[in-house]
Every structure is written in C-alpha cells, then in structure tokens.
Amino acid sequence: MNPAVSVIPDFTAMAGDDPAWTAGDPIQLRELELSFSASIDPFASAFATVALHKHGHSHDLEERFHAAHADHEDHEEEGEGYEAEIEEAYAVFPGLPGGFSLKFGKFFSAFGKENQAHLHTWFQADRPLAFSLLGGEGINEMGVSLNRLLPTPWASDVTVEITGGRDGSLFEGRRADLAYLVAWRNFWDCTDNANLEAQVSLMGGKNGERGTTRLGNLSFTYRYKPLASAKRESLLWRTEYVAKRFGSREEYDGEVHRLTDRSEGLFSYIDWQFARGWFIGLRGDWVDHEYADLEDKGGALALTWFPSEFQKWRLQLQRTSYGGLGVRDALVLQYGFSLGPHGAHPF
C-alpha cells in the first residue's frame, strides 16, 4: 500500500551575464522534487509532485516591457528561501466506457510536448525562450482532462481539457471563467528504428484585462533509436511553434477600445547520443514580441553525461540576443540525481 517515493534535486552553477540566469544565485540548489505515485485501486492510479525551488526574478527582462520597473526600490529581496509548490497532484481513470481515460487534479497542460516535461527530464538546462510567452514556467493548473484514442489507421488521440483559468500571466478572468484546450496528437512508425509524432494544440480563456487569451501550438518530434545499439546511439529532434494573442479592453475618452497583443515563438533542438551515457544537444530559439517591437533569438550547446540512469551531469553554453538588452552569454553546469523509484514519464 506504500507509494513509490523519489527525491530529485537539481543543482546549477553558472558564469556569464545572461539575465535569465543572473536572476538566481551563481551556485544554487535550483529545485528539489518530491514525487509520489501508486495505484489507488484496480480502477485508478494517482501521482503527486511537490517542488521546492527559488523563483528567480529578472528585472532586466521585465523592464523591456514595463518602464515603471526601472525603480528597483519597491522590489522585495528575493532568493532568501525556498518556496514549496504543488506541481502536480492528480488521479487517472484509464478504463472508462467508450475508450476514454480521465485525469482530474492539478497537472501540466497538454499544450505541446515541452510544456508537459518536469525539470529533470529537460534536454537542456533551461526552458526555450518561447516559454516566456507562457509565463516562463509553462501552463500548470487545476482541472480535468479527457483523452480518447481515435479509430485511425495510425496511432492518434485527442485530448480535451477544462482548467480553472487562474494562471495570472495568461488567464485571470472572473471567478466563474474557465480555460479550454483541445489537442490532437498523431504518431507514425517510420521504420523499426524511427518514429514521428505531431501535435496541434489550441487553448483559450478570459484574462485579467477584460479580454481573451488565445494560444496555439504546433509540435513535431522525431526519434531514432536503432534496436541493435539502443544503449549507445539515439537521436531526438523536436520543434515547436507557439502563437499568442492577448486581448484587452481599455476605456478612454468615453469609448471602449479593444486591443490585441500578438507574439509568437519557435524553438528547435537536436539531442544526439554518440556513446553510452553521452549526449550532445543543440537548440535554436526565436521569439517575436510584436506588441513591444522586440525580438529575442539565441542558441544553446549542451553536453550531457549519464554515469547511470540515476545521475546526470550537463555543461551548457548559450548565447542570446535580447531585444532592448543586446547579446548575453552564460556557461551553466548542471547536476542532478534520483533517490528512490520514480515512475516513467509520458512518451
């Protein structure tokens, strides 16, 4: 009756002037994840993840959009302690009538592939720049998710989610307002050693500016893992495009004006395993904040070593050109390990 319990810390050390990294300490325990999983009974299983972490706050990046942040005197001191956050806590009911499965609780939304990944499963030390359009940490809310396999010649399923719509950066309407998502995923076996996954996701809901937020995502993942040398060779190539439309209403001169802030982003990365336990990855990023007439672009090169499936070392070099700030660099050393049994993540 005891659940599987795992403890997964994530340590980083960095050098450079990239504000996304200088917002935190140069050497830090970035996150400590406590994970629990078990079968409730023959009809359902449950998962819960509690994360203790520091929320870095980059004033330099904020100032590009909000000039009022130029005065730092009103900002509270940060980085003094750890904040506990329930990342996920949900139950899964896989055997519903009609071929449906149901997820209920707090979970990462099925908005693309990258949004559903926990920190210790990332292929780089940080999130792609496109996640700045999603609040930096992605979409993670309380709600219900319904999934069903489709009767197609290839593997295909559709997911519909209804969430609480309380994400302050994207959805924050009235108490009764909800956010809605539909995602269509498709999977093809190209050969015995390779497969391709494609997904389109749409999401929308009311925001705190008396308008509507609309999001779109296209994701493609190609995997290659030869059966004869699966432990020594593999390749993963993932590309995602994110579009955001943030509507608002403003009243001045006795009239109501509707405004729409448009922005979009794209990232693509390759992670290549060239020897047992050794991976090298390359990522490219691009984000266009059209409403602020700012463009961010950059790239990262990561070398990762797994001494075993329970440890990870990663060295990452990245360069980013931030609109309004110029070119910034960072060299990051990441280390993590896993204690205790940890359930498999979605494929």
N, C-alpha and C positions, 0 to 999 in steps of 0.2 A: 504493500500500500504506500510505500515511501516514493516520492517523486524523484526523478533524476535531477541532480543539482550540480551546477557548474559555476565556476568563478573565472572570469576572463578579464584581466587588466590590460590596459593599453598605455604604453609609455612612449613619449616622444622627446627628442632633443633637437633643437633647430638653431640655425645661424642664418642671418640674412635680414632683409628689410621689408619683406612681404607683410603688409598689414593684416592679412588673414591669419598669419602665424604669430606676429609680434603682439597680437591681442592677448595671447596666453603667455605663460612662463616659458623661458628658454628650455628648461628641463622640467618635465611635468608628468604626473600620472593623469593622463587626459580623461580616462574613463575606467570605471570598474563595473563590469556587467555581472549581475547575479541572475542566473537563468534556471527556471523550474519547468519540468514537463512530466506528464503522466497521463495514463488513461483514467478517466473518471469512472467509467463502467463500459460494458460492451457497446454502448451507443454513442459515446462522446469521449473526446480527449481534451486536455487543457494545457495551455502554455502561458508562462508569465516571465517577464524580463524587467528587472529593476536596474537602472543605471545610475551610478554616482559619478558626476562629472562637473567640471568647471565650464561655465559658459563664457568664452572669450568674447570681448566686445570691441570691435574695431571702429573707433570714432572716425579714423581717416576715411574709411569706406563710406560711412554714413554721411559725412559732410558733403560728399559729391551730390547728394540729393536734397539734403536739408541744411541750408546755410545756418540755421539757428543753432546747430550743434557745434558751431565754431567755438563757443564758450564752453569749456570743459568744467567750469567751477561747479555747475549744478549736478555733474555726474557723480554717482556714488563710487567709492572704491570697490574694485572687483578683484577676483582671484584670491580672496582670503579664505575661502572654504569651499566645500563640495555641496552640490545640490542633488538630492535624490529625486529621480523621475521614474514613473512607471512607463516604460517604453511600450510594452505590450502586456496585455492580460486578457486572454480570450479563450473561448471554448469552440471546438469544431465538431459539427454533427455531420459525418460523411455519408450516412446511408438513408437519406430522406427519400420519400416516394418521388417517382418521376426522374430519378437520376440526379437529383440536386444534392449539393452539400452546402452547409450553412456555417458561417463564422460569426460569432457575436462577442463583442467586448471592445477593447482598445487595441488597435493594430496599425501597422504601416499600410497605407492605401495601395491598391494595385494600379497605381498611376505610373506606368512604365516598369522597367525591371530594376533600375538602380534604386528607386525610392524604397523598395522592399528589403534592401540589404542592411544588416546590422554592421556596426563599425568594424568588427573583427573579420568580416567577410569581404571588405572592400579590396579592390585590386590595386588601389593607390592609398597613400597615407591620408588623403583628404578627399572631400567631395568635389565633383566637377563644378566649374563656375556656373553652369546653368542652374544649379540648386539655389543660387541667390534669388532666382525668380520664385522659388517655393519656400522662402523664409530661411534658407541656409541649411536646415536640417531635414527638409522633406515634409511630407504630409502624413501625419500620425494622429488619428482621432478616435473617439468612441463612436461605434456604430454597428451596423450589420452588413454582412457581405454574403451574397448568394451566387453560387457558381454551378454551371452545368456544362457537361460535355455535349458537343453538337454532333449530329449524325452526318458528318462529312467524310469523304474518302481519306482525308488526312486528319491528324490529331488537332482538334480545335475546341476551344471552350469560350464561354462568355461569362463575365463577372459583373454583377450589379451591386453597387454599394450605396447605402444611405448613412451618412455620418452626421454628427452633431453640429457641424458648421461653426466650431468655436475657435478655429485657427486664426489668431489675431492678425497675421500678416496677409491672409487670403480671404477668409470667411469669418465675419463677425457681425452678422445681422441681428435682427430681433431674436428673442429667446426661442420663438417657435420656428425660426428659419433653419433649414437643413441644407446640407450639401449632397450632391448626387454624382455618381460616377458610373460609367459603363466602359468595360474594357473587353476587347476581342483579341484573343491570343491564338496563334497558329504555329504548328510545329511540323517540320518535314525532316525525314531521314534522307540526306543527300546520298550517302554511301554507308557502308557498315562502320566507317570511322568518323563520319562527319554528319552534323545536323544543323538546321537553320530554324530560328524562332523569330517570329514577327508579331508585334502587338500594336494596336491602336487604342488609345485611351482618351476619353473626354470627361471633363468634370466641370461642375458649375454650382454656384450658390451665391447668396447675398453677402455683401461685405459691410464694413462699418461706415462707409461713405455714402450710404443710401443708394448703392448701385449693385451691380452684379459682377462677380469674378468668373471668367471663363478660362479654362485651361485645356490644352491639347498636347498629346504626346504620341510620337512615333518611335518605336524602338526595334532594333534588329540585333540579333545575337547569332554569331556563327561559332560553332565549336568543332574542333578537330582533335581527336584522341585515338591514335591507332591502337587496335586491340593487342598487337604483338609487342608494343613498347609503351603501354599506358602509364607506367610509373616514371618513364624517362623523357617522354615527349608529349606535348599537347599545345594547343593554341586556342585562344578565345579572342574574338573580335566583336566589340559591342559599340553601337552607335545609337544615340538618342537625340531627338529634336523636341524642344519644348516651346510652346507658344502661350502667351499670357495676355489676356485682355481684362484690364481692371477698370470698371465703370464707376463713375461717381456723379453726384448731383450737387451743384452749388447754386446758391441764391444771392444775386446782387442786382442792384438797380431795379428791384421789384420783379425780376424774372428768374425762372429756373433754367439753369444751363446744365446739359448733360455732357460729361467729358469721358473720354476713354484713353487710358494709358496703355499703350501697346509695347510689348517687349517680347523677345524671342532668344533662344539659345540653342547651341548644338555642342555635343561632345562626342568624341570617338576615341577608343583606346584598343590597343592590342596587348595581350598578355601571353608571352611565349615561354613555354617550359623547354629549356635546351639541355637539361641534365636532371638527374634525380634530385628533387628538392630545390632546384634553382630555376628562377623565373626572371625574365626581363620584360618590362612593360613600357609602353609609350602612349601618352594621351595628348590630344589636342582639344582646346576649348575656345568657344566663341559665344559672346553674349552681346546683344544689341538692346540697350535701354532707350528705345526710340523717344519716349516722352521726355527724357532728360538729355537727349542728343549725346549719349555716351556709349562707347563701345569698349568691351573688355575682351582680350584674347590672350592666349598663352599655351603653354605645354608643360609636360612633366615626364621625366625619365626615371623609372623605378627599377631597382634590382632587389629581388626578394629571395630569401633563403629560408627554407623549412628544414631544420635539423631532423624533425619528426613531425607528425601530424599535430603535436601538442605545443610546438614553439614556432615563432615567426620573427625573423629579422628583416628589416627593409631599409634601404638607403634611397632617398628620393631627391632629385634635383629638379627644380621647377623655375620657370621664368614667366611672369605675367605682365602684360601691358594693361594697366587700369586707366580707363578714361578719366581724365582730370588729375591723375596722380603720376602717370608715367610708368616706366618699366621697373619692376621689383623682382628680387630673386630670393630664393630660400633653399637651404640644404637641410633635409629632415632625416633623422634616424628614428626608426620606429621599432619597438619590440613588444611582443605580446605572447602570452602563453595561456593554456587552458587547464584548469583543475576540475576533475570530475567529468562524468558522462554528459555530453552535450548532443542533443538531437540534431538530425540532419535538417538543413535549411531547404526551402523550395528550390527545385532545379531551375 
